[in-house]
Each structure stands twice: as structure tokens, then as C-alpha cells.
Amino acid sequence: MSTDGSDGDRPRYVVAYDGGDRGRDALRWSAVLARSLDVGLDVVVVVRSDDPFSGAYPPVGDVTGVIAEQARGWADEALAAIGPGVDVRADVRTAGSVAEGLLDAATQTGAAAVVVGADGGVNPLGVGSIARALLHASPVPVVLVPRRETPERVDHLYVAVGTRPGAAAVLTEAWQAASRTGLPLHVVNLVDVDESSGADQDATARVQALVQDVRTRSAAAQVSVEMGRGRTVAEAVGSIDWAAGGLLVLGSSRLAAGRQTFLGPTAARILRHVPVPVVVVPREAPGSRS
């Protein structure tokens, strides 16, 4: 199922959809991302395969056909919701878990990212079970979108950097994305927070040098540096003037396996307070170039 012609050279995002509020958030934001970043979408509805140890009670007979029909209905609903002007396809897959089905789809389609809606709750970017599984296993970036009204377009790119290992890789990736899309890049410098936690002075100096290096290479992109002021991550995030059309890039924990995502403690605290969608990029494999 598809609307509009598919461009084989256009990056594609896999979008998780389940017919609920979280899925509708993912659809709305992915449509904004598609129009802003010129990407195609593969909306994926995952039907969990039968577990022989989780039979229904009381017995209701075989409901496989009913579930498959509902999933196809959700896929059609997703296509209609995306609207015109977006290269979008929909697929129904069976897998042992939703995360497994999404990652299989991402691998088979060569997706550039997986988009998932945030869980409900007091935090705009609450991480539910599906997002958590993706953030611990995905070899491609995971885009977590918040429970709030969507802007017309994504028009600002943010990247958060601190003194932890991996800052160079995520900063370079964000700068390349800004250069490719023409979006202004805002480097959110969290060194103040790290310094208050006892960060090594050499590590602080390295991050400052990295930021300066990006600024000197900014001929193809507008780059600004915003200091996240505060003794805690919450205070630092709150001190930033986030644009409504912003998108934040975060790096994975240094504990993540090569080319996989893993949400570290600092990134997890950022998610509790940031009001914009977040892209968590996989950690570079050992020995790879950033």
C-alpha cells in the first residue's frame, strides 16, 4: 500500500503504529519529519505471534483472522492519516514482540531511523516498554516523539554534548545533518552540569575544543552554542529556549554495544524535561570513524 511515488534514493523511516494515542502521535510527527527532511515513511503495524502459554480465558476460539483484519484496518487508517505529499507505505508484520517486528522492518527496508510515540504520563517523552526495547537494541537511530501538538515543520536542530565519551561522534553527526538539510544547528553545551558533578578539566577542555571545531566548519550550516546553565540536568534543559519546531540529537551511552543504541542516565534525565522530539543515535562501533 502506498501513496505518491517512491524515490529509491530517499531515506526512509519506519513508523510504529498501533491504533492508539501513542501510534497517532508517531504518525503526526513522522508526517512533519517527512515533509521537513524529505524522507519516506514505512508505517508498520506489528501483530504479536501467538504464545502457546498465554491462551485466552475463557476460551474464545481462534481470533487470528480478527486480529489480522484489525491490523489491516489500522494500516489503512495510517495511510489516510498521513495525507498527501508524503511518500508513505504501510505494512502488517507478525513478530514475537512489537520492537522485534519494527527492527526487522528497519533491517529489511534499510531504514534510516525508527519513529515511536512516547508513553503517556506526566513527562512529554515518557519511555514505554516498546521505546525502551528499541533504545536498548536498535542499530539505527530511534526518534522518540512527545505527547504535544505538532508544528508545521521541523526548522531547528539541537545536539546535546557533555564531557562523556562519544561527544565527538554525535556532534559530527548532527553537524552533517544540519549541513545536509540547511537547518540551523544549536549546540546545547552541558559542560556546566558535568563540572558541577566533578567532571575532569581535560574532558571539559576537549568538549569546548570540539564545539569550537564545529563552529569553524559551519560554512554550510548556521551553528550557535547555547550553554545549559544549572546544577542539574533539569535546570540546564529548562534554561534553553527550545524552538517549537526543534529536534534534539542525543548520543548513546558508552556502555552500548557497537552500532546499537542504549539510553544512558544523563540522556534519560534529559528526556524527562525536553519539550521536543529526540533522536537517539547509535554508538559508533569500536575502531570506526566518527
C-alpha positions in Angstrom: 0.0 0.0 0.0 1.5 3.3 -1.0 0.7 6.9 -1.8 2.9 9.0 -4.1 5.8 7.7 -6.0 8.7 6.2 -4.0 12.2 7.6 -4.6 14.8 4.9 -4.2 17.4 7.4 -3.1 15.3 9.0 -0.4 16.0 7.9 3.2 13.1 6.1 4.9 11.8 6.0 8.5 10.0 3.0 10.0 7.0 4.3 12.0 5.4 2.3 14.8 1.6 2.3 14.7 -0.9 0.5 16.9 -4.2 2.4 16.5 -3.8 4.1 19.9 -2.8 7.6 21.1 0.9 6.7 21.0 0.6 5.5 17.4 -1.3 8.6 16.3 1.5 10.8 17.9 4.1 8.8 15.9 2.0 9.3 12.7 1.6 13.1 13.2 5.2 13.7 13.9 6.5 11.4 11.2 4.5 13.3 8.6 6.1 16.5 9.9 9.6 14.9 9.7 8.9 13.6 6.2 7.9 17.0 4.8 10.8 18.8 6.7 13.6 16.3 6.0 12.5 14.8 2.7 12.2 11.2 3.9 9.9 8.4 3.0 7.8 6.5 5.6 7.1 2.9 6.2 4.3 2.6 8.7 4.5 -0.8 10.4 1.7 -2.5 12.4 3.1 -5.4 14.3 0.9 -8.3 15.3 2.4 -10.4 18.1 2.8 -14.0 17.2 0.7 -16.5 19.3 2.3 -17.6 22.6 1.2 -21.2 23.4 1.4 -20.3 27.1 -0.9 -17.3 27.0 -4.2 -18.8 26.0 -7.4 -16.7 26.3 -9.7 -17.3 29.3 -12.5 -18.1 28.9 -11.7 -19.8 25.6 -12.9 -17.7 22.6 -11.7 -19.8 19.7 -9.3 -18.8 17.0 -9.1 -15.0 16.8 -6.2 -14.8 14.4 -8.4 -13.7 11.5 -10.0 -11.0 13.6 -6.6 -9.6 14.8 -5.2 -9.6 11.2 -8.3 -7.8 9.9 -7.9 -5.2 12.7 -4.2 -4.7 11.9 -5.0 -4.2 8.2 -7.6 -1.7 9.2 -5.0 0.2 11.2 -2.6 0.2 8.3 -5.3 1.7 6.0 -6.1 4.2 8.7 -2.4 5.2 9.0 -2.2 5.8 5.2 -5.2 8.1 5.3 -3.9 10.0 8.3 -0.5 10.8 6.8 -2.2 12.8 4.0 -0.9 13.9 0.6 2.6 14.9 -0.4 4.4 12.2 1.6 6.0 9.0 0.2 4.4 6.5 2.6 3.8 2.8 2.6 2.1 0.6 5.2 3.0 -3.0 6.3 1.5 -5.5 8.7 4.1 -7.8 10.3 4.0 -10.7 12.7 6.7 -10.9 15.3 7.4 -12.1 18.8 7.3 -8.5 20.1 6.5 -5.1 18.7 10.1 -4.0 19.0 11.3 -7.1 17.2 8.9 -6.5 14.3 9.9 -2.9 14.0 13.6 -3.7 13.9 13.1 -6.5 11.4 11.2 -4.0 9.2 14.0 -1.4 9.6 16.7 -4.0 8.6 14.8 -5.3 5.6 13.9 -1.8 4.2 17.3 -0.3 5.1 15.6 2.4 7.2 17.5 5.4 8.4 15.5 5.6 11.7 12.6 4.2 13.7 9.9 6.6 15.0 7.9 5.7 18.1 5.5 7.7 20.2 6.1 8.5 23.8 4.3 6.7 26.6 1.5 8.5 28.4 2.2 10.2 31.8 3.5 13.4 33.2 6.6 13.5 31.1 6.2 14.6 27.5 8.7 12.0 26.5 7.9 9.1 28.8 9.7 6.0 27.7 7.3 3.0 27.5 8.2 -0.7 27.1 8.4 -0.6 23.3 10.6 2.5 23.2 12.8 1.1 25.9 13.3 -2.1 24.0 14.2 -0.2 20.9 16.6 2.1 22.8 18.5 -0.9 24.0 18.7 -2.8 20.8 18.3 -0.7 17.7 21.2 -0.4 15.2 19.6 2.7 13.7 18.6 6.0 15.3 15.4 5.9 17.4 13.2 9.0 17.1 11.0 9.4 20.2 8.2 12.0 19.7 6.4 13.8 22.6 2.8 14.0 23.5 2.1 17.5 22.3 0.8 19.5 19.4 3.0 19.2 16.3 4.5 22.2 14.5 4.1 22.8 10.8 7.8 21.9 10.2 11.0 20.9 11.9 13.1 24.0 11.5 15.8 23.8 14.2 18.3 21.1 15.0 19.7 20.7 18.5 22.5 18.5 19.8 23.4 18.0 23.4 27.0 17.4 24.3 28.8 16.9 27.6 32.1 15.5 28.7 31.2 11.8 28.4 32.9 9.7 25.7 31.1 9.9 22.3 30.6 13.6 22.2 32.6 13.9 19.0 30.6 11.3 17.1 27.2 12.7 17.9 28.3 16.3 17.4 29.7 15.4 13.9 26.6 13.5 13.0 24.4 16.5 14.0 26.6 18.9 12.1 26.4 16.7 9.0 22.6 16.6 9.3 22.4 20.4 9.6 24.7 20.8 6.6 22.5 18.4 4.5 19.2 19.9 5.5 20.2 23.5 5.8 18.6 23.7 9.3 20.3 25.9 11.9 22.2 23.8 14.5 22.1 24.7 18.2 24.8 23.0 20.2 23.5 22.6 23.8 26.6 22.6 25.9 26.0 20.7 29.2 29.6 21.1 30.5 28.3 23.2 33.4 26.3 20.3 34.6 29.2 17.9 34.2 31.5 20.3 36.0 29.2 20.5 39.0 29.3 16.7 39.1 33.1 16.7 39.2 34.0 16.3 35.5 37.7 16.2 34.7 39.1 19.5 33.5 40.8 17.8 30.5 37.5 16.3 29.4 35.8 19.8 29.7 38.5 21.3 27.6 38.1 18.6 24.9 34.4 19.3 24.6 35.0 23.0 24.3 37.5 22.3 21.6 35.1 20.1 19.7 32.4 22.7 19.8 34.8 25.3 18.5 35.9 23.0 15.7 32.3 22.6 14.6 31.8 26.3 14.6 34.8 26.8 12.4 33.4 24.3 9.9 30.0 25.9 9.8 30.1 27.4 6.3 27.3 25.1 5.1 25.2 25.4 8.3 24.3 28.1 10.8 25.8 27.0 14.2 25.2 28.5 17.6 26.2 27.4 21.0 23.8 27.6 24.0 25.1 26.9 27.5 22.8 24.7 29.5 23.0 26.5 32.9 22.2 24.8 36.1 23.5 22.4 38.7 21.2 19.6 37.4 20.1 18.3 34.0 16.5 19.6 34.7 17.8 23.1 35.4 20.1 23.0 32.3 17.4 21.8 30.0 15.0 24.4 31.4 17.5 27.2 30.7 17.4 26.5 26.9 14.9 28.5 24.7 13.6 25.5 22.7 12.0 26.3 19.4 8.6 24.8 18.8 10.0 23.2 15.6 13.1 21.8 17.2 14.6 18.3 17.0 17.2 17.2 19.6 20.0 14.7 18.8 21.4 12.7 21.7 24.2 10.1 21.7 24.1 6.6 23.2 25.7 5.5 26.4 29.3 4.4 26.2 28.1 1.1 27.6 26.1 0.4 24.4 27.4 -2.3 22.0 28.9 -1.2 18.8 26.4 0.5 16.4 23.5 0.0 18.9 21.5 2.5 20.9 21.5 2.4 24.7 19.9 5.2 26.8 22.4 6.3 29.4 21.4 8.0 32.7 22.1 11.6 31.5 20.1 11.1 28.3 17.3 9.5 30.3 17.1 12.6 32.6 17.1 14.9 29.5 14.1 13.0 28.1 12.1 13.8 31.3 12.3 17.5 30.7 12.9 18.3 27.0 9.8 19.5 25.1 10.9 18.5 21.5 11.3 15.2 19.7 14.6 13.4 20.4 16.8 11.3 18.1 19.0 8.8 20.0 21.8 7.8 17.6 23.7 4.5 17.9 27.1 4.4 19.5 30.0 4.1 17.0 31.4 0.7 16.7 34.9 0.3 18.2 37.5 1.5 15.8 35.0 3.2 13.4 35.5 6.8 12.4 33.1 9.4 13.5 
